Amino acid sequence: ADNLSEALKKLKITSTDSTADSLEGCLDCLLQALAQNNMETSEKIQKSGVLQVFASLLTPQSSCTAKVANIIAEVARNEFMRNPCVDAGLIPPLVHLLNCKDQEVLLQTGRALGNICYDSHEGRNAVDHAGGAHIVVDHLRSLCSKTDPASEKLLTVFCGMLMNYSNENDTLQSQLINMGVIPTLVKLLGIHCQNAALTEMCLVAFGNLAELESSKEQFAYTNIAEELVKLFKKQIEHDKKEMIFEVLAPLAENDVIKLQLVEAGLVECLLEIVQKTVDSDKEDDIAELKTASDLMVLLLLGDESMQKLFEGGKGSVFQRVLSWIPSNSHQLQLAGALAIANFARNDGNCIHMVDNGIVQKLMDLLDRHVEDGNVTVQHAALSALRNLAIPVVNKAKMLSAGVAEAVLKFLRSEMPPVQFKLLGTLRMLIDAQAEAAEQLGKNVKLVERLVEWCEAKDHAGVMGESNRLLSALIRHSKSKDVIRTIVQSGGIKHLVTMATSEHVIMQNEALVALALIAALELVTAEKDLENAQLVQILHRLLSDDRSAPEIKYNSMVLICALIGSEPLQKEVQSMAFLEVISKLRSHENKTVAQQASLTEQRLAVES
């Protein structure tokens, strides 16, 4: 301790005119003390005011420069020392040293800047202001192809410095991307893949940058996919695989890179991991299984990569993924169902899968999760069934396979994501399927649950889908029994509210359903329509210039049907509809204009 105090005093007094030798001794003493107790020594250095002295010692000509930079790198390992280093004016001379040729000076300077930037807003700003990043990126470019140990060490330090400089800072990450750092880092990874420390730094830097959208476009122009897959195949340790996964996941969000990863053979690696880890209960294996199967699902989100792996339904990858569905692992069941949902993104694939028995596999899976089931698996299996039900030719096949009954088992679910998918699946299934729509529409339990969910204010998705299914049951069945069931369950007011939705498609569906109610069961629904103020709402829709042409048209059709009811007709007469409708006779849309003339005649006759 005495030696340290002595050295600090001496440094303060003699820094300006001392000989190199006496300085060297003081600096060695500081380095020794830092090695023994970094924190305590750093505090003493700060209190002594020596940091300001260091700024004048950081000159390219001095033989002590590397040691001074090393001391700064050591003290900056402490969070409390980073701002004092910036305040002491050390950043500009350190950045200036990045231009010198001496490798030891460059190495210690890179360390010092990297440590000052670590989690320090002030440090990063100062380095940015002094233009440090640009010089370091240039160094990376010029050193990139050198494989001697000293150059690789320097490359590792510079990568680390850029990583600390830009970590979790979008502005600085964008700056590095605009400087063209990505192709250089990818090249580095390819050339130095044998050097574990440098490879690791590259991966962390990629992980940093890959979150930004602009980076993905740049990555897509490199051979990153090939390099990462090549590196991945060599890894044995869990931690190293995890590191690569952390880069792959954000990159795989880009469709071009998805395809590149598929072509580079990533899928085979992922399937192999699944096979190796599926029966293991080791924590690392469970984590790897999850990451690999999740990534697999992500690759299938790209249209081209998905189609490439589907291979007309004959692909080995598609077959392997199918085998995940009956698995005992919830993670694989989930990934299998999500993968099917992703494969089911065009009619051709959906038709092929339904013809090849996928529906039964998904229903069996759902069956395993009815009682206290896994919500994510339920959600995924329902998503897959919903997508499969989109092509017209699949609907009847899926209905006769018992999909509606399988889905209805989840009516009791209190989980909004499951409710949402259940509703969507049923709505897809009954589209233009009169018999099925009638059967479901007469199911009192279902209709009552729909009416309940129509009031799920906290879950707009569930509320919207419930309304749409109520309307669909009427529109596709055109059945009096269905309408009566919905009236008795209190569903009418929801259909009237749906007519005021901000979505034109939902407004339209509601108006068509209400017109069918008025045409088929007006007497039964009369009271509810009156209480829900349907006539006032129609007046508002017709008066509003923003209403779409089809909304105006269907509102007029509905008015014509409603005047068959005495109380509703009185309301229509009391609200000066003729005035609004006569204006619509000159509407730019011919169909609207024609309907306006017809409606005007009907109203004139009735009055």
DRENROTOR-514903 format. One line per field, with one value per residue (C-alpha): residue in one letter; y, z, x. Coordinates in steps of 0.5 Angstrom, whole numbers, plus 500, padded with zeros to 3 digits. Layout:
BEGIN
residu = c(A; ...)
v = c(Y; ...)
w = c(Z; ...)
u = c(X; ...)
END
This chain:
BEGIN
residu = c(A; D; N; L; S; E; A; L; K; K; L; K; I; T; S; T; D; S; T; A; D; S; L; E; G; C; L; D; C; L; L; Q; A; L; A; Q; N; N; M; E; T; S; E; K; I; Q; K; S; G; V; L; Q; V; F; A; S; L; L; T; P; Q; S; S; C; T; A; K; V; A; N; I; I; A; E; V; A; R; N; E; F; M; R; N; P; C; V; D; A; G; L; I; P; P; L; V; H; L; L; N; C; K; D; Q; E; V; L; L; Q; T; G; R; A; L; G; N; I; C; Y; D; S; H; E; G; R; N; A; V; D; H; A; G; G; A; H; I; V; V; D; H; L; R; S; L; C; S; K; T; D; P; A; S; E; K; L; L; T; V; F; C; G; M; L; M; N; Y; S; N; E; N; D; T; L; Q; S; Q; L; I; N; M; G; V; I; P; T; L; V; K; L; L; G; I; H; C; Q; N; A; A; L; T; E; M; C; L; V; A; F; G; N; L; A; E; L; E; S; S; K; E; Q; F; A; Y; T; N; I; A; E; E; L; V; K; L; F; K; K; Q; I; E; H; D; K; K; E; M; I; F; E; V; L; A; P; L; A; E; N; D; V; I; K; L; Q; L; V; E; A; G; L; V; E; C; L; L; E; I; V; Q; K; T; V; D; S; D; K; E; D; D; I; A; E; L; K; T; A; S; D; L; M; V; L; L; L; L; G; D; E; S; M; Q; K; L; F; E; G; G; K; G; S; V; F; Q; R; V; L; S; W; I; P; S; N; S; H; Q; L; Q; L; A; G; A; L; A; I; A; N; F; A; R; N; D; G; N; C; I; H; M; V; D; N; G; I; V; Q; K; L; M; D; L; L; D; R; H; V; E; D; G; N; V; T; V; Q; H; A; A; L; S; A; L; R; N; L; A; I; P; V; V; N; K; A; K; M; L; S; A; G; V; A; E; A; V; L; K; F; L; R; S; E; M; P; P; V; Q; F; K; L; L; G; T; L; R; M; L; I; D; A; Q; A; E; A; A; E; Q; L; G; K; N; V; K; L; V; E; R; L; V; E; W; C; E; A; K; D; H; A; G; V; M; G; E; S; N; R; L; L; S; A; L; I; R; H; S; K; S; K; D; V; I; R; T; I; V; Q; S; G; G; I; K; H; L; V; T; M; A; T; S; E; H; V; I; M; Q; N; E; A; L; V; A; L; A; L; I; A; A; L; E; L; V; T; A; E; K; D; L; E; N; A; Q; L; V; Q; I; L; H; R; L; L; S; D; D; R; S; A; P; E; I; K; Y; N; S; M; V; L; I; C; A; L; I; G; S; E; P; L; Q; K; E; V; Q; S; M; A; F; L; E; V; I; S; K; L; R; S; H; E; N; K; T; V; A; Q; Q; A; S; L; T; E; Q; R; L; A; V; E; S)
v = c(500; 505; 503; 505; 512; 513; 511; 515; 522; 521; 520; 527; 530; 528; 526; 532; 532; 525; 520; 514; 509; 513; 513; 506; 504; 507; 504; 497; 499; 501; 495; 490; 493; 493; 485; 484; 488; 492; 495; 498; 500; 504; 508; 510; 512; 516; 520; 521; 525; 521; 520; 527; 526; 519; 524; 527; 520; 517; 519; 515; 517; 515; 508; 508; 509; 501; 501; 507; 504; 497; 501; 505; 498; 495; 501; 501; 494; 497; 501; 507; 508; 509; 516; 519; 516; 520; 526; 526; 527; 520; 518; 523; 521; 513; 514; 518; 512; 507; 510; 508; 502; 498; 492; 492; 499; 498; 492; 495; 501; 497; 494; 501; 503; 497; 497; 504; 503; 497; 499; 506; 511; 517; 512; 510; 518; 520; 514; 516; 523; 522; 517; 511; 506; 508; 507; 500; 498; 500; 495; 489; 490; 490; 485; 480; 475; 475; 469; 470; 469; 477; 479; 474; 477; 484; 482; 479; 485; 490; 486; 486; 493; 494; 490; 494; 500; 498; 493; 495; 502; 502; 508; 506; 499; 502; 507; 500; 497; 503; 503; 496; 492; 486; 483; 484; 480; 474; 474; 474; 468; 464; 465; 464; 459; 455; 461; 460; 466; 470; 466; 467; 475; 475; 471; 476; 482; 478; 477; 484; 487; 481; 484; 491; 490; 494; 489; 483; 486; 486; 479; 476; 479; 475; 467; 468; 462; 457; 460; 459; 452; 450; 452; 449; 442; 442; 444; 439; 444; 446; 453; 454; 451; 456; 462; 460; 459; 466; 469; 464; 466; 473; 472; 467; 472; 474; 470; 471; 468; 463; 460; 460; 457; 451; 451; 450; 444; 447; 443; 437; 439; 441; 434; 431; 435; 433; 426; 426; 430; 428; 422; 426; 429; 433; 441; 442; 437; 440; 447; 445; 441; 447; 451; 447; 445; 453; 455; 449; 452; 459; 457; 454; 461; 463; 461; 459; 455; 452; 450; 447; 443; 441; 438; 436; 432; 427; 431; 427; 433; 434; 427; 427; 433; 429; 424; 429; 430; 423; 424; 424; 431; 437; 441; 437; 436; 444; 445; 439; 442; 449; 446; 443; 450; 453; 448; 449; 456; 455; 451; 445; 443; 444; 439; 434; 434; 433; 427; 424; 423; 429; 431; 425; 426; 433; 431; 425; 430; 435; 429; 428; 435; 436; 435; 440; 440; 444; 451; 452; 445; 446; 453; 450; 444; 449; 453; 448; 445; 452; 453; 446; 448; 454; 450; 449; 442; 440; 443; 437; 432; 435; 436; 428; 426; 429; 436; 440; 435; 435; 442; 443; 439; 446; 450; 450; 453; 460; 461; 467; 464; 457; 461; 465; 459; 455; 460; 461; 454; 453; 459; 456; 449; 452; 457; 455; 448; 449; 443; 444; 451; 449; 443; 448; 454; 449; 447; 451; 450; 453; 459; 461; 461; 465; 470; 470; 471; 477; 481; 479; 486; 485; 480; 484; 478; 473; 478; 479; 472; 470; 476; 473; 466; 468; 471; 466; 461; 465; 466; 459; 456; 460; 456; 459; 454; 457; 464; 462; 459; 465; 470; 465; 466; 473; 474; 479; 485; 483; 482; 489; 492; 488; 493; 499; 495; 499; 493; 494; 486; 485; 490; 487; 480; 483; 486; 480; 476; 481; 481; 474; 474; 480; 476; 469; 470; 478; 477; 472; 478; 484; 486; 485; 489; 494; 494; 494; 501; 497; 503; 508; 505; 504; 511; 513; 508; 511; 518; 517; 519; 515; 508; 503; 502; 495; 498; 503; 497; 492; 497; 499; 492; 491; 497; 494; 487; 491; 495; 488; 489; 494; 497; 497; 500; 506; 507; 508; 513; 517; 518; 521; 515; 518; 524; 520; 515; 520; 523; 516; 515; 519; 515; 514; 506; 504; 498; 503; 508; 502; 500; 507; 508; 501; 503; 509; 506; 501; 506; 511; 505; 503; 510)
w = c(500; 502; 495; 491; 495; 494; 486; 486; 489; 484; 478; 480; 481; 475; 470; 466; 466; 469; 465; 462; 467; 473; 470; 468; 475; 478; 473; 474; 481; 480; 475; 481; 486; 481; 480; 487; 489; 483; 486; 492; 488; 483; 488; 491; 483; 483; 489; 488; 481; 477; 472; 469; 469; 464; 459; 458; 458; 452; 447; 441; 442; 449; 451; 457; 453; 453; 460; 461; 457; 460; 467; 464; 462; 469; 473; 467; 469; 475; 474; 478; 474; 467; 468; 472; 466; 461; 465; 466; 458; 457; 451; 445; 446; 447; 440; 437; 439; 435; 429; 431; 429; 435; 436; 444; 444; 440; 444; 451; 447; 445; 452; 455; 450; 451; 458; 459; 454; 458; 460; 460; 456; 457; 455; 449; 447; 448; 444; 438; 439; 438; 432; 435; 432; 425; 426; 429; 424; 419; 423; 423; 415; 414; 419; 417; 413; 418; 422; 426; 434; 435; 430; 432; 439; 437; 432; 439; 443; 437; 436; 444; 444; 438; 442; 448; 444; 441; 446; 446; 443; 436; 434; 435; 432; 426; 425; 425; 420; 416; 416; 413; 419; 418; 412; 415; 421; 417; 413; 420; 422; 416; 416; 424; 426; 429; 434; 440; 443; 436; 434; 441; 440; 433; 435; 441; 436; 431; 436; 438; 431; 428; 432; 428; 421; 417; 419; 416; 409; 410; 413; 407; 402; 406; 407; 414; 414; 411; 416; 422; 420; 419; 426; 429; 426; 430; 436; 442; 448; 450; 451; 444; 441; 445; 443; 435; 437; 439; 433; 428; 432; 430; 423; 421; 422; 415; 409; 405; 410; 412; 405; 406; 412; 409; 403; 408; 412; 418; 418; 418; 424; 428; 427; 429; 436; 437; 436; 441; 446; 446; 451; 456; 462; 463; 463; 458; 453; 454; 453; 446; 444; 445; 442; 436; 435; 436; 430; 426; 426; 425; 418; 416; 417; 410; 404; 400; 405; 408; 401; 400; 406; 404; 398; 395; 402; 400; 404; 409; 414; 413; 415; 421; 423; 423; 427; 433; 434; 437; 441; 449; 449; 450; 447; 440; 440; 440; 435; 431; 431; 429; 424; 421; 421; 418; 412; 412; 408; 401; 399; 395; 402; 406; 401; 401; 408; 409; 404; 408; 415; 418; 421; 425; 428; 430; 433; 437; 440; 442; 445; 450; 452; 454; 461; 464; 458; 456; 453; 448; 445; 445; 441; 436; 434; 433; 429; 425; 424; 422; 417; 414; 414; 409; 402; 400; 399; 406; 410; 408; 409; 416; 418; 417; 420; 427; 427; 430; 435; 437; 437; 442; 447; 449; 450; 457; 456; 460; 456; 451; 446; 446; 445; 440; 435; 437; 434; 428; 427; 427; 423; 417; 418; 417; 411; 406; 410; 411; 414; 419; 420; 422; 427; 431; 431; 434; 439; 445; 449; 444; 442; 450; 450; 444; 447; 453; 449; 445; 452; 453; 453; 455; 449; 443; 439; 442; 442; 435; 433; 437; 434; 427; 429; 431; 424; 420; 423; 421; 414; 412; 415; 413; 418; 423; 428; 429; 429; 434; 438; 438; 440; 446; 448; 447; 441; 437; 441; 439; 432; 432; 436; 431; 425; 428; 428; 425; 421; 414; 413; 420; 419; 413; 416; 421; 416; 412; 418; 421; 414; 414; 421; 419; 413; 416; 424; 424; 429; 434; 434; 433; 441; 441; 435; 438; 444; 441; 437; 430; 426; 429; 428; 420; 420; 422; 417; 412; 413; 414; 408; 411; 410; 405; 399; 401; 408; 405; 400; 406; 411; 405; 404; 412; 412; 407; 411; 418; 415; 416; 423; 426; 431; 427; 421; 426; 428; 421; 419; 425; 423; 416; 412; 406; 406; 407; 402; 396; 397; 395; 389; 386; 389; 385; 386; 381; 386; 392; 387; 385; 392; 394; 389; 391; 398; 397; 393; 399; 404; 400; 399; 407; 409)
u = c(500; 506; 509; 502; 501; 509; 508; 501; 505; 511; 507; 503; 509; 514; 509; 511; 519; 521; 525; 522; 525; 522; 515; 516; 517; 511; 506; 509; 507; 500; 499; 502; 497; 491; 493; 492; 486; 483; 477; 481; 487; 482; 479; 486; 487; 481; 482; 489; 487; 492; 487; 488; 495; 494; 491; 498; 502; 498; 502; 504; 512; 512; 515; 510; 504; 502; 502; 498; 493; 493; 492; 486; 483; 484; 481; 475; 473; 470; 463; 465; 471; 468; 465; 471; 475; 471; 471; 479; 479; 482; 477; 480; 488; 486; 482; 488; 492; 488; 492; 499; 502; 504; 500; 501; 499; 493; 491; 491; 488; 482; 481; 481; 476; 472; 472; 470; 464; 461; 454; 456; 452; 457; 463; 460; 458; 465; 468; 462; 464; 471; 470; 473; 468; 470; 477; 476; 472; 477; 482; 478; 477; 485; 487; 481; 485; 491; 491; 497; 496; 498; 493; 487; 488; 487; 481; 478; 479; 476; 470; 469; 470; 465; 460; 461; 460; 453; 450; 443; 443; 440; 443; 450; 448; 445; 452; 456; 451; 452; 459; 459; 461; 457; 460; 467; 464; 462; 468; 472; 467; 469; 477; 478; 472; 478; 479; 474; 475; 474; 469; 465; 466; 463; 457; 456; 457; 452; 447; 447; 446; 441; 435; 435; 431; 436; 442; 438; 438; 445; 446; 442; 447; 453; 454; 452; 447; 452; 458; 453; 451; 458; 460; 454; 455; 462; 459; 459; 458; 451; 453; 456; 450; 446; 450; 449; 441; 441; 444; 440; 433; 433; 436; 431; 425; 428; 425; 431; 435; 430; 431; 439; 439; 434; 439; 445; 442; 440; 434; 437; 441; 435; 432; 438; 438; 430; 432; 438; 434; 427; 427; 432; 430; 437; 436; 440; 437; 430; 432; 436; 429; 425; 430; 431; 423; 422; 427; 424; 417; 420; 423; 416; 414; 417; 413; 419; 422; 416; 414; 421; 421; 413; 416; 409; 407; 413; 418; 422; 422; 415; 414; 419; 415; 408; 411; 412; 404; 403; 410; 409; 413; 409; 414; 414; 407; 406; 412; 408; 402; 405; 409; 402; 399; 405; 405; 397; 398; 396; 390; 394; 398; 391; 388; 394; 394; 387; 387; 393; 390; 393; 386; 385; 392; 390; 384; 387; 392; 386; 383; 389; 389; 381; 382; 387; 390; 396; 393; 399; 398; 390; 391; 396; 392; 386; 390; 392; 385; 383; 388; 386; 379; 380; 379; 372; 373; 376; 370; 365; 371; 373; 366; 364; 371; 368; 372; 366; 365; 372; 373; 366; 369; 373; 367; 368; 375; 377; 383; 382; 387; 383; 377; 379; 382; 376; 371; 375; 375; 368; 367; 371; 368; 361; 362; 357; 356; 348; 347; 353; 351; 344; 346; 351; 346; 341; 346; 344; 350; 354; 349; 349; 357; 357; 352; 357; 363; 360; 360; 368; 370; 377; 378; 377; 379; 374; 368; 369; 370; 363; 359; 362; 360; 353; 352; 355; 350; 344; 347; 350; 344; 338; 334; 328; 330; 337; 334; 329; 335; 339; 333; 332; 339; 339; 344; 340; 342; 350; 348; 345; 351; 356; 353; 356; 363; 369; 370; 366; 366; 363; 358; 356; 356; 351; 347; 346; 344; 339; 336; 335; 332; 327; 325; 324; 323; 321; 315; 320; 325; 321; 322; 329; 330; 326; 330; 337; 335; 336; 332; 336; 342; 340; 338; 345; 349; 345; 346; 353; 357; 363; 359; 361; 357; 355; 353; 348; 345; 344; 341; 336; 335; 334; 329; 325; 324; 323; 317; 313; 313; 308; 312; 318; 315; 312; 319; 321; 316; 318; 325; 324; 328; 325; 329; 336; 334; 332; 339; 342; 338; 344; 349; 355; 355; 349; 347; 346; 342; 337; 336; 335; 329; 326; 326; 323; 318; 317; 317; 312; 307; 307; 306)
END
